[in-house]
Amino acid sequence: MKIVSFNINSIRARLHQLESLISIHQPDVIGFFV
């Protein structure tokens, strides 16, 4: 099981990074810190 945390201020501004992170690491769980 892969768990990834992602620290973001605005998900719209970082959506391209989130998509890249998901495609590269293929996590089972993603935690968002705003």
N, CA, C, O and CB atoms as a CASP TS submission, in Angstrom:
PFRMAT TS
TARGET T0000
AUTHOR 0000-0000-0000
METHOD Language model
MODEL 1
PARENT N/A
ATOM      1  N   MET     1       0.852  -1.172   0.000  1.00  0.00           N
ATOM      2  CA  MET     1       0.000   0.000   0.000  1.00  0.00           C
ATOM      3  C   MET     1       0.901   1.238   0.000  1.00  0.00           C
ATOM      4  O   MET     1       1.802   1.364   0.829  1.00  0.00           O
ATOM      5  CB  MET     1      -0.971  -0.004   1.230  1.00  0.00           C
ATOM      6  N   LYS     2       0.645   2.137  -0.931  1.00  0.00           N
ATOM      7  CA  LYS     2       1.385   3.399  -1.005  1.00  0.00           C
ATOM      8  C   LYS     2       0.516   4.535  -0.501  1.00  0.00           C
ATOM      9  O   LYS     2      -0.636   4.692  -0.907  1.00  0.00           O
ATOM     10  CB  LYS     2       1.855   3.682  -2.449  1.00  0.00           C
ATOM     11  N   ILE     3       1.098   5.326   0.398  1.00  0.00           N
ATOM     12  CA  ILE     3       0.422   6.510   0.922  1.00  0.00           C
ATOM     13  C   ILE     3       1.268   7.721   0.549  1.00  0.00           C
ATOM     14  O   ILE     3       2.478   7.742   0.775  1.00  0.00           O
ATOM     15  CB  ILE     3       0.208   6.417   2.482  1.00  0.00           C
ATOM     16  N   VAL     4       0.616   8.724  -0.023  1.00  0.00           N
ATOM     17  CA  VAL     4       1.300   9.936  -0.460  1.00  0.00           C
ATOM     18  C   VAL     4       0.637  11.132   0.198  1.00  0.00           C
ATOM     19  O   VAL     4      -0.589  11.211   0.268  1.00  0.00           O
ATOM     20  CB  VAL     4       1.279  10.070  -2.009  1.00  0.00           C
ATOM     21  N   SER     5       1.459  12.074   0.686  1.00  0.00           N
ATOM     22  CA  SER     5       0.903  13.328   1.206  1.00  0.00           C
ATOM     23  C   SER     5       1.294  14.452   0.257  1.00  0.00           C
ATOM     24  O   SER     5       2.379  14.446  -0.323  1.00  0.00           O
ATOM     25  CB  SER     5       1.410  13.622   2.663  1.00  0.00           C
ATOM     26  N   PHE     6       0.399  15.407   0.111  1.00  0.00           N
ATOM     27  CA  PHE     6       0.595  16.493  -0.845  1.00  0.00           C
ATOM     28  C   PHE     6       0.226  17.794  -0.168  1.00  0.00           C
ATOM     29  O   PHE     6      -0.926  17.993   0.217  1.00  0.00           O
ATOM     30  CB  PHE     6      -0.248  16.278  -2.136  1.00  0.00           C
ATOM     31  N   ASN     7       1.200  18.686  -0.020  1.00  0.00           N
ATOM     32  CA  ASN     7       0.983  19.974   0.631  1.00  0.00           C
ATOM     33  C   ASN     7       0.662  21.011  -0.440  1.00  0.00           C
ATOM     34  O   ASN     7       1.500  21.306  -1.292  1.00  0.00           O
ATOM     35  CB  ASN     7       2.229  20.401   1.471  1.00  0.00           C
ATOM     36  N   ILE     8      -0.547  21.565  -0.397  1.00  0.00           N
ATOM     37  CA  ILE     8      -0.969  22.512  -1.429  1.00  0.00           C
ATOM     38  C   ILE     8      -1.644  23.721  -0.810  1.00  0.00           C
ATOM     39  O   ILE     8      -2.266  23.627   0.248  1.00  0.00           O
ATOM     40  CB  ILE     8      -1.913  21.838  -2.424  1.00  0.00           C
ATOM     41  N   ASN     9      -1.515  24.856  -1.477  1.00  0.00           N
ATOM     42  CA  ASN     9      -2.240  26.055  -1.078  1.00  0.00           C
ATOM     43  C   ASN     9      -3.486  26.214  -1.931  1.00  0.00           C
ATOM     44  O   ASN     9      -4.527  26.652  -1.441  1.00  0.00           O
ATOM     45  CB  ASN     9      -1.346  27.301  -1.194  1.00  0.00           C
ATOM     46  N   SER    10      -3.386  25.864  -3.188  1.00  0.00           N
ATOM     47  CA  SER    10      -4.519  25.953  -4.107  1.00  0.00           C
ATOM     48  C   SER    10      -4.470  24.762  -5.051  1.00  0.00           C
ATOM     49  O   SER    10      -3.556  24.655  -5.868  1.00  0.00           O
ATOM     50  CB  SER    10      -4.502  27.297  -4.904  1.00  0.00           C
ATOM     51  N   ILE    11      -5.439  23.874  -4.946  1.00  0.00           N
ATOM     52  CA  ILE    11      -5.415  22.662  -5.765  1.00  0.00           C
ATOM     53  C   ILE    11      -5.511  22.984  -7.253  1.00  0.00           C
ATOM     54  O   ILE    11      -4.952  22.257  -8.074  1.00  0.00           O
ATOM     55  CB  ILE    11      -6.552  21.732  -5.362  1.00  0.00           C
ATOM     56  N   ARG    12      -6.199  24.045  -7.611  1.00  0.00           N
ATOM     57  CA  ARG    12      -6.296  24.416  -9.031  1.00  0.00           C
ATOM     58  C   ARG    12      -4.943  24.815  -9.601  1.00  0.00           C
ATOM     59  O   ARG    12      -4.630  24.502 -10.750  1.00  0.00           O
ATOM     60  CB  ARG    12      -7.289  25.564  -9.213  1.00  0.00           C
ATOM     61  N   ALA    13      -4.149  25.497  -8.805  1.00  0.00           N
ATOM     62  CA  ALA    13      -2.830  25.930  -9.265  1.00  0.00           C
ATOM     63  C   ALA    13      -1.843  24.774  -9.345  1.00  0.00           C
ATOM     64  O   ALA    13      -0.871  24.840 -10.097  1.00  0.00           O
ATOM     65  CB  ALA    13      -2.284  27.006  -8.346  1.00  0.00           C
ATOM     66  N   ARG    14      -2.079  23.727  -8.584  1.00  0.00           N
ATOM     67  CA  ARG    14      -1.151  22.589  -8.514  1.00  0.00           C
ATOM     68  C   ARG    14      -1.700  21.312  -9.143  1.00  0.00           C
ATOM     69  O   ARG    14      -1.123  20.240  -8.961  1.00  0.00           O
ATOM     70  CB  ARG    14      -0.797  22.316  -7.079  1.00  0.00           C
ATOM     71  N   LEU    15      -2.784  21.409  -9.864  1.00  0.00           N
ATOM     72  CA  LEU    15      -3.430  20.220 -10.418  1.00  0.00           C
ATOM     73  C   LEU    15      -2.492  19.432 -11.326  1.00  0.00           C
ATOM     74  O   LEU    15      -2.493  18.201 -11.289  1.00  0.00           O
ATOM     75  CB  LEU    15      -4.679  20.615 -11.188  1.00  0.00           C
ATOM     76  N   HIS    16      -1.694  20.117 -12.139  1.00  0.00           N
ATOM     77  CA  HIS    16      -0.764  19.421 -13.029  1.00  0.00           C
ATOM     78  C   HIS    16       0.275  18.629 -12.237  1.00  0.00           C
ATOM     79  O   HIS    16       0.671  17.541 -12.655  1.00  0.00           O
ATOM     80  CB  HIS    16      -0.066  20.423 -13.955  1.00  0.00           C
ATOM     81  N   GLN    17       0.720  19.162 -11.099  1.00  0.00           N
ATOM     82  CA  GLN    17       1.676  18.441 -10.260  1.00  0.00           C
ATOM     83  C   GLN    17       1.024  17.224  -9.607  1.00  0.00           C
ATOM     84  O   GLN    17       1.644  16.167  -9.490  1.00  0.00           O
ATOM     85  CB  GLN    17       2.250  19.371  -9.185  1.00  0.00           C
ATOM     86  N   LEU    18      -0.224  17.382  -9.187  1.00  0.00           N
ATOM     87  CA  LEU    18      -0.947  16.271  -8.576  1.00  0.00           C
ATOM     88  C   LEU    18      -1.155  15.145  -9.581  1.00  0.00           C
ATOM     89  O   LEU    18      -0.976  13.974  -9.246  1.00  0.00           O
ATOM     90  CB  LEU    18      -2.295  16.745  -8.026  1.00  0.00           C
ATOM     91  N   GLU    19      -1.531  15.490 -10.807  1.00  0.00           N
ATOM     92  CA  GLU    19      -1.718  14.478 -11.851  1.00  0.00           C
ATOM     93  C   GLU    19      -0.411  13.738 -12.129  1.00  0.00           C
ATOM     94  O   GLU    19      -0.413  12.520 -12.310  1.00  0.00           O
ATOM     95  CB  GLU    19      -2.245  15.130 -13.146  1.00  0.00           C
ATOM     96  N   SER    20       0.685  14.456 -12.164  1.00  0.00           N
ATOM     97  CA  SER    20       1.993  13.845 -12.386  1.00  0.00           C
ATOM     98  C   SER    20       2.360  12.908 -11.237  1.00  0.00           C
ATOM     99  O   SER    20       2.836  11.796 -11.466  1.00  0.00           O
ATOM    100  CB  SER    20       3.068  14.926 -12.550  1.00  0.00           C
ATOM    101  N   LEU    21       2.138  13.358 -10.009  1.00  0.00           N
ATOM    102  CA  LEU    21       2.432  12.555  -8.830  1.00  0.00           C
ATOM    103  C   LEU    21       1.644  11.243  -8.851  1.00  0.00           C
ATOM    104  O   LEU    21       2.189  10.180  -8.552  1.00  0.00           O
ATOM    105  CB  LEU    21       2.114  13.345  -7.556  1.00  0.00           C
ATOM    106  N   ILE    22       0.369  11.324  -9.202  1.00  0.00           N
ATOM    107  CA  ILE    22      -0.479  10.132  -9.247  1.00  0.00           C
ATOM    108  C   ILE    22      -0.018   9.176 -10.340  1.00  0.00           C
ATOM    109  O   ILE    22       0.049   7.968 -10.115  1.00  0.00           O
ATOM    110  CB  ILE    22      -1.945  10.525  -9.474  1.00  0.00           C
ATOM    111  N   SER    23       0.299   9.698 -11.511  1.00  0.00           N
ATOM    112  CA  SER    23       0.697   8.822 -12.616  1.00  0.00           C
ATOM    113  C   SER    23       2.053   8.163 -12.367  1.00  0.00           C
ATOM    114  O   SER    23       2.269   7.023 -12.777  1.00  0.00           O
ATOM    115  CB  SER    23       0.741   9.611 -13.917  1.00  0.00           C
ATOM    116  N   ILE    24       2.959   8.863 -11.705  1.00  0.00           N
ATOM    117  CA  ILE    24       4.288   8.300 -11.443  1.00  0.00           C
ATOM    118  C   ILE    24       4.260   7.292 -10.302  1.00  0.00           C
ATOM    119  O   ILE    24       4.814   6.200 -10.431  1.00  0.00           O
ATOM    120  CB  ILE    24       5.278   9.414 -11.121  1.00  0.00           C
ATOM    121  N   HIS    25       3.625   7.641  -9.189  1.00  0.00           N
ATOM    122  CA  HIS    25       3.688   6.821  -7.978  1.00  0.00           C
ATOM    123  C   HIS    25       2.510   5.875  -7.797  1.00  0.00           C
ATOM    124  O   HIS    25       2.622   4.911  -7.040  1.00  0.00           O
ATOM    125  CB  HIS    25       3.780   7.705  -6.789  1.00  0.00           C
ATOM    126  N   GLN    26       1.406   6.110  -8.454  1.00  0.00           N
ATOM    127  CA  GLN    26       0.196   5.291  -8.363  1.00  0.00           C
ATOM    128  C   GLN    26      -0.150   4.931  -6.908  1.00  0.00           C
ATOM    129  O   GLN    26      -0.176   3.754  -6.546  1.00  0.00           O
ATOM    130  CB  GLN    26       0.371   4.014  -9.188  1.00  0.00           C
ATOM    131  N   PRO    27      -0.416   5.951  -6.082  1.00  0.00           N
ATOM    132  CA  PRO    27      -0.692   5.700  -4.665  1.00  0.00           C
ATOM    133  C   PRO    27      -2.080   5.108  -4.435  1.00  0.00           C
ATOM    134  O   PRO    27      -2.987   5.273  -5.251  1.00  0.00           O
ATOM    135  CB  PRO    27      -0.555   6.988  -3.877  1.00  0.00           C
ATOM    136  N   ASP    28      -2.224   4.416  -3.310  1.00  0.00           N
ATOM    137  CA  ASP    28      -3.519   3.891  -2.886  1.00  0.00           C
ATOM    138  C   ASP    28      -4.287   4.935  -2.082  1.00  0.00           C
ATOM    139  O   ASP    28      -5.516   4.985  -2.132  1.00  0.00           O
ATOM    140  CB  ASP    28      -3.336   2.612  -2.057  1.00  0.00           C
ATOM    141  N   VAL    29      -3.555   5.770  -1.337  1.00  0.00           N
ATOM    142  CA  VAL    29      -4.157   6.799  -0.490  1.00  0.00           C
ATOM    143  C   VAL    29      -3.399   8.107  -0.708  1.00  0.00           C
ATOM    144  O   VAL    29      -2.170   8.115  -0.776  1.00  0.00           O
ATOM    145  CB  VAL    29      -4.134   6.380   1.021  1.00  0.00           C
ATOM    146  N   ILE    30      -4.146   9.219  -0.817  1.00  0.00           N
ATOM    147  CA  ILE    30      -3.530  10.537  -0.945  1.00  0.00           C
ATOM    148  C   ILE    30      -4.054  11.424   0.175  1.00  0.00           C
ATOM    149  O   ILE    30      -5.264  11.571   0.347  1.00  0.00           O
ATOM    150  CB  ILE    30      -3.824  11.169  -2.344  1.00  0.00           C
ATOM    151  N   GLY    31      -3.130  12.018   0.942  1.00  0.00           N
ATOM    152  CA  GLY    31      -3.505  12.962   1.990  1.00  0.00           C
ATOM    153  C   GLY    31      -3.199  14.371   1.531  1.00  0.00           C
ATOM    154  O   GLY    31      -2.113  14.640   1.018  1.00  0.00           O
ATOM    155  N   PHE    32      -4.153  15.274   1.713  1.00  0.00           N
ATOM    156  CA  PHE    32      -3.978  16.665   1.313  1.00  0.00           C
ATOM    157  C   PHE    32      -3.820  17.538   2.546  1.00  0.00           C
ATOM    158  O   PHE    32      -4.592  17.432   3.498  1.00  0.00           O
ATOM    159  CB  PHE    32      -5.166  17.146   0.458  1.00  0.00           C
ATOM    160  N   PHE    33      -2.816  18.400   2.520  1.00  0.00           N
ATOM    161  CA  PHE    33      -2.592  19.373   3.580  1.00  0.00           C
ATOM    162  C   PHE    33      -2.722  20.748   2.963  1.00  0.00           C
ATOM    163  O   PHE    33      -1.963  21.106   2.063  1.00  0.00           O
ATOM    164  CB  PHE    33      -1.196  19.182   4.262  1.00  0.00           C
ATOM    165  N   VAL    34      -3.674  21.512   3.440  1.00  0.00           N
ATOM    166  CA  VAL    34      -3.943  22.833   2.862  1.00  0.00           C
ATOM    167  C   VAL    34      -3.500  23.902   3.829  1.00  0.00           C
ATOM    168  O   VAL    34      -3.636  25.091   3.539  1.00  0.00           O
ATOM    169  CB  VAL    34      -5.439  23.003   2.519  1.00  0.00           C
TER
END
